[in-house]
Amino acid sequence: MSQTGREKLEKNIARNIALLRKHTGMTQAGLAEKIGYSDKSVSKWERGEGIPDVICLWQMAELFGVTVDTLLADEPVLPGEVPETIVQTEAKPAYGVNRWAIVLLSMAGVWLLAALAFIIVKLAVGDSALPFVIALPVTMLLAVIFNSIWGTRKWAFPVITVFVWCILFLICWICRRYNIWLLMTLGIPAAVIVWLSCRVRRVVAPADDGTGGAE
């Protein structure tokens, strides 16, 4: 690739990454976290001082909901008004998915089943809070699942930690006649492990910051 062609490509990519990032409401650090690069790399690309590698371009295209060609295109992408030529070919639905409604509806379903089970147990053998105690970890399991699908890294730690505490509480409640409530203290090291696990992410080495991909 000639020097002029490379400079033009760097300029196009820099402009399109910056505008699409702003259009989707992401910061440079937020974009870097989602694609596994440092914010310094994103800053370099947006200044036109380097070109991301092919895999990184594909990741950003998927994230922005456009094609890789869009990131290379000469046509500028205006924030808030994305031209039809850069939008992926599939038609956009006329409605969106209310994710919170799905999450809350699923959790409400768990507690409805717990209430029905409580009524049945009460009529059969007397009072028992076991259905509601079981509903706690099941509810948090749903929260973990939905967070892995739609959520962000910042919610992973509190959601998984509460899920672990609910599991421990369920075990202690079922075995309460043996007085094993001290088992709840296991939640402390478990929370530390979860926190450390949530801090682990792929870090790109300085020699592979994506600035020399298009010679």
Backbone bond lengths (Angstrom), bond angles and torsions (degrees), N, CA, C in turn:
res aa  C-N    CA-C-N  psi(-1)  N-CA   C-N-CA  omega(-1)  CA-C   N-CA-C  phi
1 M - - - 1.469 - - 1.528 109.14 -
2 S 1.317 117.25 132.75 1.459 121.10 179.39 1.514 110.54 -67.92
3 Q 1.339 114.73 160.61 1.461 119.06 -179.59 1.517 111.21 -61.39
4 T 1.350 116.27 -39.77 1.467 120.04 179.70 1.514 111.01 -64.45
5 G 1.356 115.57 -42.75 1.461 119.67 179.56 1.517 111.74 -64.43
6 R 1.320 116.94 -39.12 1.463 120.78 179.07 1.522 110.41 -65.71
7 E 1.323 117.03 -43.25 1.461 120.43 -179.48 1.529 110.59 -62.65
8 K 1.331 115.36 -39.96 1.463 119.07 178.89 1.521 111.08 -64.81
9 L 1.353 115.95 -42.00 1.457 120.35 179.23 1.521 111.18 -64.40
10 E 1.330 116.93 -42.72 1.463 120.96 177.79 1.521 110.85 -60.75
11 K 1.325 115.88 -40.72 1.460 120.46 -179.89 1.529 111.03 -65.03
12 N 1.345 116.05 -44.15 1.463 119.94 179.74 1.524 111.37 -62.38
13 I 1.348 115.45 -47.44 1.456 119.97 -178.37 1.518 110.62 -63.81
14 A 1.329 116.55 -42.62 1.464 120.56 179.60 1.524 111.23 -58.56
15 R 1.344 115.76 -48.33 1.463 120.33 -178.56 1.525 111.39 -63.66
16 N 1.341 116.42 -46.01 1.459 119.95 -174.10 1.528 112.43 -71.14
17 I 1.331 117.99 -37.43 1.464 119.96 176.64 1.521 110.12 -63.12
18 A 1.324 116.42 -47.13 1.472 120.31 -177.80 1.522 111.55 -62.00
19 L 1.342 116.51 -44.87 1.462 119.18 -176.65 1.524 111.82 -71.51
20 L 1.326 117.09 -40.10 1.466 119.23 178.61 1.527 110.89 -68.69
21 R 1.333 116.64 -36.95 1.463 119.88 177.02 1.526 110.97 -61.19
22 K 1.322 115.72 -46.76 1.467 120.01 179.61 1.525 110.81 -67.02
23 H 1.336 116.14 -35.61 1.465 120.16 179.80 1.528 111.25 -63.50
24 T 1.334 116.92 -34.25 1.465 121.10 179.72 1.522 112.50 -90.26
25 G 1.343 117.28 0.88 1.458 121.27 175.16 1.517 114.92 76.69
26 M 1.328 117.53 24.09 1.460 120.89 -179.49 1.521 111.41 -100.06
27 T 1.320 115.41 148.41 1.457 120.63 171.35 1.531 108.46 -87.58
28 Q 1.326 116.09 169.47 1.463 119.24 176.31 1.523 110.54 -61.64
29 A 1.335 116.69 -39.71 1.471 120.31 179.16 1.529 110.67 -66.07
30 G 1.349 116.06 -39.30 1.458 119.52 179.22 1.516 112.10 -64.45
31 L 1.328 116.31 -42.72 1.465 120.25 177.72 1.519 110.36 -64.74
32 A 1.329 116.36 -42.68 1.468 120.33 -179.18 1.519 111.34 -60.70
33 E 1.332 116.50 -39.82 1.463 119.83 -179.15 1.520 111.49 -65.91
34 K 1.328 116.73 -38.90 1.463 120.55 -176.74 1.521 112.35 -71.02
35 I 1.323 118.24 -28.93 1.472 119.85 -178.25 1.523 111.92 -103.72
36 G 1.339 117.67 -1.14 1.452 120.63 175.77 1.509 115.52 80.28
37 Y 1.318 117.11 24.67 1.466 120.89 177.46 1.529 108.81 -117.64
38 S 1.311 116.64 173.57 1.457 120.56 177.68 1.530 109.33 -85.85
39 D 1.338 115.69 156.37 1.464 119.55 178.05 1.523 111.16 -66.56
40 K 1.342 116.74 -22.71 1.466 119.66 176.30 1.521 110.89 -66.54
41 S 1.352 116.31 -36.21 1.466 119.97 177.92 1.528 110.32 -65.27
42 V 1.341 115.70 -44.88 1.465 119.69 179.12 1.522 110.11 -61.30
43 S 1.333 116.55 -41.44 1.452 120.64 178.71 1.525 111.47 -61.73
44 K 1.342 116.66 -40.20 1.466 120.88 177.93 1.519 111.22 -62.35
45 W 1.336 115.33 -45.44 1.466 119.00 -178.40 1.523 110.60 -62.22
46 E 1.339 116.77 -41.33 1.457 120.16 -177.80 1.528 111.94 -72.36
47 R 1.318 117.30 -19.01 1.469 120.26 174.64 1.525 111.51 -89.95
48 G 1.340 116.00 -2.07 1.457 119.92 179.70 1.505 113.42 74.67
49 E 1.343 117.00 26.50 1.458 121.18 -177.93 1.531 112.18 -101.15
50 G 1.298 117.09 9.77 1.455 121.05 179.66 1.513 110.13 -177.35
51 I 1.317 116.19 166.65 1.462 122.36 -178.99 1.526 108.78 -123.40
52 P 1.341 118.90 127.73 1.468 120.75 176.74 1.519 110.70 -62.75
53 D 1.334 116.70 154.75 1.455 119.06 176.49 1.529 110.23 -73.79
54 V 1.315 116.24 173.26 1.471 121.33 -173.63 1.527 111.48 -61.83
55 I 1.341 116.55 -42.68 1.463 119.86 -179.13 1.522 110.50 -63.43
56 C 1.327 116.31 -40.50 1.460 120.38 179.64 1.529 111.09 -66.01
57 L 1.329 116.55 -40.43 1.473 120.19 176.58 1.515 110.62 -60.66
58 W 1.327 115.63 -42.21 1.477 119.66 179.66 1.522 110.10 -64.68
59 Q 1.349 118.08 -41.55 1.458 121.48 178.79 1.530 111.15 -60.01
60 M 1.322 116.11 -44.95 1.462 119.55 -178.97 1.522 111.52 -68.48
61 A 1.325 117.26 -37.22 1.461 120.63 177.50 1.524 110.21 -61.41
62 E 1.342 116.52 -44.02 1.465 120.78 177.57 1.524 110.78 -62.76
63 L 1.319 115.87 -41.51 1.462 121.07 -177.79 1.527 111.89 -66.33
64 F 1.336 116.45 -40.78 1.462 120.86 -179.02 1.528 112.44 -82.41
65 G 1.339 117.79 -13.44 1.463 120.86 -178.89 1.515 112.81 78.00
66 V 1.331 117.03 34.44 1.458 121.66 179.52 1.527 108.25 -131.90
67 T 1.314 116.78 -178.89 1.452 121.07 176.10 1.525 109.73 -93.00
68 V 1.336 116.33 163.61 1.460 120.52 177.00 1.524 110.24 -62.30
69 D 1.344 116.58 -35.07 1.465 120.08 178.60 1.520 111.65 -58.11
70 T 1.329 116.07 -31.37 1.464 119.78 179.27 1.522 111.40 -61.98
71 L 1.326 116.55 -39.56 1.461 120.58 -179.63 1.524 112.47 -69.71
72 L 1.341 116.37 -19.46 1.460 120.45 -179.73 1.524 112.55 -101.00
73 A 1.330 116.76 -7.69 1.462 121.55 -169.51 1.525 112.46 -67.76
74 D 1.357 114.38 150.91 1.465 120.29 176.13 1.523 111.17 -74.83
75 E 1.327 116.86 -26.86 1.463 120.69 -176.70 1.524 109.73 -71.64
76 P 1.314 118.15 126.04 1.468 120.22 -179.59 1.523 111.49 -68.41
77 V 1.313 115.67 149.12 1.459 122.17 178.01 1.518 108.07 -105.78
78 L 1.315 116.96 116.73 1.459 121.46 -176.78 1.518 110.74 -89.58
79 P 1.325 118.89 128.65 1.465 120.37 178.39 1.519 110.73 -64.04
80 G 1.320 115.56 133.97 1.460 120.04 179.74 1.509 113.44 86.72
81 E 1.317 117.80 -10.89 1.467 120.49 -179.71 1.526 108.19 -149.11
82 V 1.348 115.36 78.48 1.453 120.60 -176.88 1.526 109.28 -78.34
83 P 1.333 119.52 122.86 1.454 121.48 179.64 1.521 111.64 -61.68
84 E 1.327 116.37 150.55 1.457 121.07 -179.01 1.517 111.68 -61.76
85 T 1.326 117.87 -26.79 1.469 120.76 -175.77 1.512 112.81 -69.20
86 I 1.348 118.22 -18.28 1.455 119.06 -178.11 1.516 112.76 -103.35
87 V 1.319 117.92 -5.56 1.451 120.35 -178.79 1.516 108.92 -81.92
88 Q 1.310 117.60 144.01 1.449 121.14 -179.80 1.520 110.36 -59.25
89 T 1.317 115.82 153.98 1.455 121.76 -170.21 1.518 113.67 -64.65
90 E 1.334 117.87 -30.23 1.459 117.42 -178.12 1.520 110.59 -67.81
91 A 1.332 115.66 143.25 1.462 121.30 -177.28 1.518 109.89 -72.40
92 K 1.323 115.52 142.16 1.450 119.91 177.47 1.527 109.44 -79.88
93 P 1.327 117.15 140.50 1.461 118.65 176.78 1.519 110.63 -68.96
94 A 1.300 116.32 155.70 1.460 121.00 -178.47 1.523 111.51 -82.71
95 Y 1.320 116.56 1.22 1.451 120.55 -179.18 1.527 108.97 -141.39
96 G 1.303 115.77 161.52 1.452 120.51 178.53 1.517 110.89 -115.55
97 V 1.316 115.74 168.30 1.455 121.05 179.23 1.523 108.94 -94.03
98 N 1.324 116.18 124.26 1.452 120.64 176.99 1.520 107.56 -81.91
99 R 1.332 115.38 94.17 1.457 119.92 -173.18 1.518 112.67 -64.46
100 W 1.338 115.82 -40.10 1.458 118.93 179.80 1.518 110.96 -62.34
101 A 1.327 116.81 -37.24 1.462 120.26 179.24 1.524 110.58 -63.59
102 I 1.342 116.62 -41.32 1.458 120.69 178.83 1.525 110.80 -64.11
103 V 1.339 116.37 -44.68 1.466 120.90 -179.87 1.528 110.82 -61.43
104 L 1.335 116.17 -50.29 1.466 120.34 -177.50 1.520 111.91 -67.03
105 L 1.335 116.73 -36.20 1.464 120.15 178.34 1.529 110.68 -64.95
106 S 1.335 115.97 -40.98 1.465 119.98 179.02 1.528 110.81 -63.90
107 M 1.332 115.83 -43.80 1.456 119.32 179.92 1.527 111.53 -67.04
108 A 1.327 116.28 -38.33 1.464 119.71 177.49 1.529 110.25 -62.86
109 G 1.332 116.43 -35.98 1.457 119.97 177.70 1.521 111.71 -62.76
110 V 1.332 116.55 -39.21 1.468 120.47 177.66 1.528 110.45 -60.40
111 W 1.333 116.51 -45.73 1.459 119.72 -177.74 1.523 112.39 -73.27
112 L 1.329 117.60 -26.80 1.462 120.03 173.55 1.526 109.84 -65.57
113 L 1.342 116.25 -44.82 1.467 120.09 177.28 1.526 111.05 -63.33
114 A 1.338 116.08 -37.51 1.459 119.91 178.01 1.528 110.84 -64.13
115 A 1.327 116.57 -40.87 1.464 120.44 178.96 1.528 111.24 -65.11
116 L 1.336 116.62 -41.54 1.469 120.06 177.42 1.524 110.79 -63.30
117 A 1.344 116.28 -43.37 1.465 120.37 178.39 1.520 110.92 -62.92
118 F 1.325 117.33 -38.56 1.462 121.68 178.71 1.528 110.68 -62.05
119 I 1.328 116.42 -43.37 1.470 120.49 179.70 1.524 110.72 -62.54
120 I 1.357 114.95 -44.02 1.468 119.14 -179.51 1.524 110.97 -63.98
121 V 1.339 116.58 -44.57 1.472 120.73 179.82 1.516 110.90 -64.57
122 K 1.323 116.30 -39.71 1.469 120.31 -179.38 1.525 110.97 -64.24
123 L 1.328 116.61 -41.74 1.459 120.05 179.13 1.527 111.81 -69.47
124 A 1.339 116.33 -30.04 1.465 119.77 -174.96 1.521 112.87 -87.18
125 V 1.329 116.29 -50.58 1.467 118.81 -172.90 1.524 113.60 -126.96
126 G 1.302 118.56 2.27 1.450 120.01 -178.38 1.517 111.75 105.11
127 D 1.316 116.50 -172.77 1.463 120.82 -176.45 1.524 111.86 -63.89
128 S 1.328 115.32 138.70 1.453 121.69 173.30 1.518 108.81 -159.22
129 A 1.311 115.91 123.96 1.464 120.68 -179.34 1.518 112.11 -88.45
130 L 1.344 117.45 5.30 1.454 120.68 -175.67 1.531 113.61 -54.38
131 P 1.342 119.61 -43.80 1.474 118.25 179.36 1.529 113.05 -57.05
132 F 1.340 117.01 -38.49 1.456 119.94 -179.74 1.529 111.25 -73.18
133 V 1.340 116.35 -34.48 1.463 119.81 177.97 1.527 109.95 -66.91
134 I 1.336 116.82 -38.96 1.461 120.73 177.12 1.523 110.52 -67.40
135 A 1.327 116.25 -33.74 1.469 120.21 -178.40 1.528 112.13 -63.69
136 L 1.334 117.49 -26.29 1.464 120.40 -178.59 1.530 111.77 -62.65
137 P 1.359 119.32 -58.25 1.472 118.11 179.75 1.526 113.04 -66.26
138 V 1.336 117.47 -31.14 1.469 119.26 178.15 1.528 109.83 -64.41
139 T 1.334 116.18 -41.99 1.466 120.25 177.93 1.526 110.91 -61.44
140 M 1.333 116.75 -44.10 1.457 119.98 -179.60 1.525 111.82 -70.94
141 L 1.329 117.07 -28.97 1.466 119.75 174.87 1.528 109.71 -63.79
142 L 1.327 116.29 -41.46 1.462 119.61 175.27 1.522 110.69 -61.57
143 A 1.329 116.42 -39.59 1.466 119.92 179.06 1.523 110.68 -62.71
144 V 1.343 116.72 -41.00 1.468 120.45 177.99 1.523 110.46 -62.61
145 I 1.323 116.69 -44.69 1.465 121.08 -178.81 1.520 111.03 -63.41
146 F 1.331 116.51 -49.13 1.462 119.69 -178.04 1.525 111.29 -66.21
147 N 1.334 117.14 -34.50 1.460 119.04 177.91 1.524 111.39 -67.04
148 S 1.338 116.79 -34.83 1.465 119.61 178.15 1.523 111.42 -69.22
149 I 1.345 116.64 -25.09 1.467 120.54 -179.16 1.525 111.24 -88.63
150 W 1.321 116.47 -49.55 1.466 121.38 -172.56 1.524 114.10 -115.22
151 G 1.310 118.00 -14.98 1.457 120.00 -172.10 1.512 113.53 -84.30
152 T 1.328 114.96 -168.10 1.456 122.09 -179.45 1.524 109.31 -125.14
153 R 1.319 115.40 168.07 1.465 121.48 -177.70 1.523 111.84 -58.94
154 K 1.329 118.31 -34.37 1.466 120.13 -174.26 1.527 112.48 -66.18
155 W 1.360 117.43 -23.21 1.457 120.44 179.94 1.525 112.12 -90.16
156 A 1.327 117.82 -11.57 1.465 120.53 -175.16 1.530 111.24 -62.00
157 F 1.331 117.14 -45.87 1.470 120.05 -176.53 1.528 112.74 -61.57
158 P 1.355 119.68 -54.99 1.465 117.86 -178.23 1.525 113.20 -63.15
159 V 1.335 117.50 -37.75 1.462 120.08 -177.45 1.528 111.08 -67.19
160 I 1.327 117.05 -47.75 1.473 120.16 -178.87 1.528 110.48 -67.57
161 T 1.333 116.76 -37.99 1.467 119.84 179.78 1.523 111.33 -62.47
162 V 1.323 117.08 -46.02 1.468 120.23 178.58 1.525 110.45 -63.16
163 F 1.332 116.97 -37.61 1.465 120.81 177.64 1.533 110.72 -60.59
164 V 1.339 117.06 -43.74 1.471 121.36 178.96 1.527 110.48 -62.40
165 W 1.349 116.50 -43.95 1.469 119.84 179.32 1.532 111.01 -63.01
166 C 1.324 116.54 -36.93 1.470 119.77 179.53 1.526 111.18 -67.30
167 I 1.330 117.17 -38.47 1.463 120.93 176.92 1.525 110.19 -62.64
168 L 1.336 116.47 -45.65 1.462 120.71 179.18 1.527 111.24 -62.81
169 F 1.321 116.24 -40.53 1.467 120.17 178.96 1.526 110.57 -63.78
170 L 1.329 116.93 -40.63 1.462 120.79 178.80 1.527 111.00 -61.42
171 I 1.342 116.02 -44.95 1.465 120.31 179.32 1.528 110.56 -62.20
172 C 1.323 116.43 -45.55 1.468 120.54 -179.29 1.521 111.48 -64.83
173 W 1.340 116.58 -37.29 1.469 119.66 -178.46 1.519 110.35 -69.75
174 I 1.331 117.36 -42.25 1.463 120.51 179.35 1.527 110.70 -63.34
175 C 1.341 116.22 -38.21 1.471 121.34 -177.88 1.528 111.51 -101.19
176 R 1.335 117.88 29.50 1.463 121.21 -172.81 1.529 112.84 -64.55
177 R 1.317 116.90 -24.13 1.459 118.82 179.77 1.534 111.78 -67.71
178 Y 1.342 115.88 -20.12 1.463 120.53 178.38 1.526 112.14 -93.62
179 N 1.329 115.85 0.31 1.463 121.84 176.13 1.535 111.83 53.28
180 I 1.331 114.87 59.94 1.474 119.63 -178.44 1.527 110.95 -107.73
181 W 1.315 116.46 30.78 1.467 119.52 -177.53 1.526 112.03 -63.35
182 L 1.336 115.82 -18.39 1.461 118.81 176.62 1.528 111.13 -61.97
183 L 1.333 116.47 -19.07 1.463 121.54 178.31 1.533 111.56 -60.63
184 M 1.335 116.04 -23.25 1.465 120.08 179.88 1.526 111.71 -62.23
185 T 1.342 117.14 -23.22 1.461 119.12 179.74 1.524 111.99 -66.10
186 L 1.336 116.99 -17.96 1.461 119.76 176.01 1.527 111.42 -63.41
187 G 1.332 115.99 -18.64 1.457 119.27 179.01 1.514 112.92 -65.02
188 I 1.335 117.30 -24.52 1.471 120.56 -178.97 1.527 111.19 -69.28
189 P 1.360 119.16 -56.71 1.469 117.32 176.63 1.520 112.74 -63.85
190 A 1.346 116.50 -30.96 1.463 119.08 177.86 1.525 110.53 -63.81
191 A 1.337 116.65 -39.75 1.464 120.50 178.90 1.527 110.62 -65.06
192 V 1.340 116.01 -37.79 1.474 119.78 178.27 1.523 110.13 -64.39
193 I 1.336 116.78 -43.22 1.465 121.09 179.19 1.522 110.52 -62.31
194 V 1.331 116.40 -43.40 1.467 120.59 179.28 1.521 110.27 -62.34
195 W 1.341 116.45 -43.25 1.464 120.18 -179.39 1.521 111.02 -61.80
196 L 1.330 116.57 -45.34 1.459 120.14 179.22 1.525 111.46 -64.82
197 S 1.324 116.66 -38.10 1.464 120.11 178.70 1.521 111.14 -64.82
198 C 1.322 116.35 -37.36 1.463 119.92 -179.95 1.528 111.76 -71.39
199 R 1.340 116.64 -19.91 1.459 119.84 179.73 1.519 112.15 -84.79
200 V 1.330 116.79 -12.31 1.459 120.60 -178.70 1.521 109.22 -78.08
201 R 1.310 116.92 129.61 1.454 122.13 175.37 1.515 108.98 -154.64
202 R 1.309 115.22 160.70 1.460 119.83 -178.72 1.515 109.80 -71.50
203 V 1.326 116.42 127.73 1.463 122.09 178.29 1.518 108.21 -115.13
204 V 1.308 115.94 128.61 1.451 120.78 -178.92 1.517 109.43 -80.67
205 A 1.327 116.25 130.27 1.462 120.93 178.65 1.509 110.08 -66.32
206 P 1.345 118.11 151.71 1.468 120.97 -178.63 1.524 113.50 -55.47
207 A 1.347 116.29 -31.51 1.468 118.64 -178.51 1.510 111.61 -76.68
208 D 1.330 117.36 -7.69 1.461 119.75 -177.41 1.512 109.70 -131.96
209 D 1.346 116.18 51.71 1.450 120.60 -178.02 1.505 113.31 -87.80
210 G 1.327 116.99 8.65 1.464 120.69 175.21 1.482 114.24 80.26
211 T 1.344 119.70 17.81 1.470 120.17 -175.98 1.510 112.97 -97.30
212 G 1.318 117.34 -3.56 1.471 117.23 -176.89 1.496 112.93 -126.25
213 G 1.316 117.13 35.53 1.447 120.19 -170.90 1.510 116.62 -83.03
214 A 1.305 121.57 -18.98 1.460 120.63 -171.04 1.516 110.88 -125.61
215 E 1.312 115.30 82.38 1.459 119.59 176.68 1.529 109.23 -95.39
